[in-house]
Amino acid sequence: MQRKLNPTSFADIRCAADRSSDWDFICTYTDTDGPRKIGVAVRGRRVVGGSGSVPVDGVLPDGPHMKAPTPEAYARRASRVCAQRAASVRALPDPKSRYDLLDIGERVISLEELEKSKLAGIKPPDGERAEVSAFLGSIDGVQRAIETWRDAFSRRNASDLLRAQARLTAARRASNAAARRLGLSCRH
């Protein structure tokens, strides 16, 4: 769509074959956010998939030609992603007001969405696809529980807040258990 609206902004796209990245081509271009890159998979003369764009110095998600990693290699990569999110959450300021608390809740949800997106870009081991899918789904459960808690908190309803807190605790427990089954150090 952007290309149709402003075709000159896409005039600087450059693509190069790069099978070492597990993509057929890596394309770079300049966007309003700065230089970006995408991975492109082709079959014959047709584009069959793309990675989504990341900053040019960022890491692309695993390409379609990547061999499935060992469970240990997957756990190392996924745990690094979780550690980045955990460090970002710990760096958030302590809330000084009710509004700060609501804002921090939004930031945590945003960090968890980014974490889930990065985790979804890591190819899981062949025998653990269902478990990885369940773990990614458990992150959604935590996010929904945070939103429920935030809504109850903003309404100042004590009984709803207690139910929401119990739901959040259960969602975090389920997500942590799913992570442990995969050998991950992720904790929500």
C-alpha positions in Angstrom: 0.0 0.0 0.0 2.8 2.5 0.9 4.5 1.7 -2.4 1.3 2.8 -4.3 1.0 5.9 -2.2 4.6 7.0 -2.4 6.4 5.0 -5.1 9.6 7.1 -5.0 10.2 6.1 -1.4 10.7 2.5 -2.5 13.0 3.2 -5.3 16.1 2.2 -3.3 15.2 -1.4 -2.6 18.2 -3.7 -3.1 18.0 -7.5 -3.0 20.8 -10.0 -2.9 20.8 -13.8 -2.9 21.7 -15.0 0.6 21.0 -18.6 1.4 23.3 -18.5 4.5 20.5 -16.5 6.2 17.9 -19.3 5.4 16.1 -16.9 3.1 16.5 -16.9 -0.7 17.1 -13.1 -0.7 17.7 -10.3 1.7 16.3 -7.0 0.6 17.3 -3.7 2.1 15.5 -0.4 1.8 15.1 2.9 3.5 11.9 3.7 5.4 10.9 6.7 7.5 12.3 4.7 10.4 15.7 4.4 8.7 17.4 1.5 6.9 15.4 -1.8 7.1 15.7 -5.3 5.7 13.4 -8.2 4.9 14.0 -11.8 4.1 12.2 -13.1 1.0 11.5 -16.7 0.0 10.9 -17.6 -3.6 9.8 -20.7 -5.6 10.5 -20.4 -9.3 9.8 -16.8 -10.1 7.1 -16.3 -7.4 7.6 -14.8 -4.0 6.1 -17.3 -1.5 6.9 -15.6 1.8 8.6 -12.8 3.6 9.9 -12.1 7.0 8.5 -8.8 7.8 10.9 -5.9 8.1 13.5 -5.3 10.9 16.2 -2.6 11.3 19.1 -3.3 9.0 21.2 -4.3 12.0 18.5 -6.4 13.5 18.0 -10.2 13.4 15.6 -11.6 10.8 13.3 -14.4 12.0 14.4 -17.9 10.9 13.9 -18.5 7.2 12.1 -21.3 5.6 15.3 -23.1 4.6 16.6 -23.4 8.2 16.9 -26.9 9.6 15.1 -27.5 12.8 17.3 -26.8 15.8 18.0 -29.2 18.6 15.9 -28.6 21.7 18.9 -27.3 23.5 19.7 -24.7 20.8 16.1 -23.6 20.7 16.0 -23.2 24.5 19.2 -21.1 24.4 17.8 -18.7 21.7 14.3 -18.5 23.2 15.7 -17.9 26.7 17.8 -15.0 25.4 14.6 -13.4 24.0 12.8 -13.9 27.3 15.8 -12.5 29.2 15.7 -9.3 27.1 12.0 -8.9 27.9 12.5 -9.5 31.6 15.4 -7.0 31.7 13.2 -4.4 30.0 10.3 -5.0 32.5 12.7 -4.7 35.4 14.0 -1.4 34.0 10.5 0.2 34.1 10.1 2.8 36.8 8.2 2.1 40.0 4.7 3.5 39.7 4.1 6.6 41.8 0.4 6.9 41.0 -2.6 4.9 39.9 -2.0 6.3 36.3 1.6 5.3 36.4 0.6 1.7 37.3 -1.9 1.6 34.3 0.8 3.0 32.0 3.4 0.4 33.2 0.8 -2.3 32.6 0.5 -1.2 29.0 4.2 -1.2 28.6 4.5 -4.7 30.0 1.9 -5.9 27.5 3.8 -4.2 24.7 7.1 -5.9 25.8 5.4 -9.3 25.9 3.9 -8.8 22.4 7.4 -8.0 21.1 8.7 -11.1 23.0 6.1 -13.3 21.5 6.8 -12.0 18.0 10.5 -12.7 18.4 9.8 -16.2 19.8 7.4 -16.9 17.0 10.3 -16.1 14.6 12.5 -18.8 16.0 12.0 -22.2 14.3 11.1 -24.8 16.9 12.5 -28.3 17.1 10.5 -30.8 15.0 9.3 -32.7 18.0 8.3 -29.7 20.1 6.1 -27.6 17.7 2.9 -28.3 19.7 4.6 -27.4 23.0 6.1 -24.2 21.5 2.6 -23.3 20.2 1.1 -23.9 23.6 3.8 -21.7 25.2 3.2 -18.9 22.8 -0.5 -19.2 23.5 0.2 -19.0 27.2 1.8 -15.6 26.7 -1.5 -14.5 25.1 -3.2 -15.7 28.3 -0.9 -13.6 30.5 -1.6 -10.5 28.3 -5.3 -11.0 28.5 -5.1 -11.5 32.3 -3.1 -8.3 32.6 -5.7 -6.4 30.6 -8.5 -7.8 32.8 -6.6 -6.8 35.9 -6.0 -3.3 34.5 -9.7 -2.9 33.7 -10.7 -4.0 37.2 -8.1 -1.7 38.7 -9.3 1.3 36.7 -12.9 0.6 37.7 -11.8 0.3 41.4 -13.9 -2.7 41.9 -12.4 -4.8 44.7 -14.1 -8.1 43.9 -13.3 -7.9 40.2 -9.7 -7.0 41.1 -9.4 -10.1 43.3 -10.8 -12.3 40.6 -8.5 -10.6 38.0 -5.5 -11.1 40.3 -6.3 -14.8 40.7 -6.6 -15.1 36.9 -3.3 -13.3 36.3 -1.6 -15.6 38.9 -3.0 -18.7 37.2 -2.0 -17.4 33.7 1.5 -16.7 34.8 1.8 -20.1 36.5 0.6 -21.8 33.3 3.0 -19.8 31.1 5.9 -20.6 33.4 5.1 -24.3 33.4 4.9 -24.3 29.6 8.3 -22.6 29.5 9.8 -25.2 31.9 8.5 -28.1 29.8 10.6 -26.6 26.9 13.6 -26.1 29.1 13.3 -22.3 28.9 14.2 -19.8 31.5 11.2 -17.6 30.6 9.1 -16.4 33.6 6.1 -14.2 33.4 
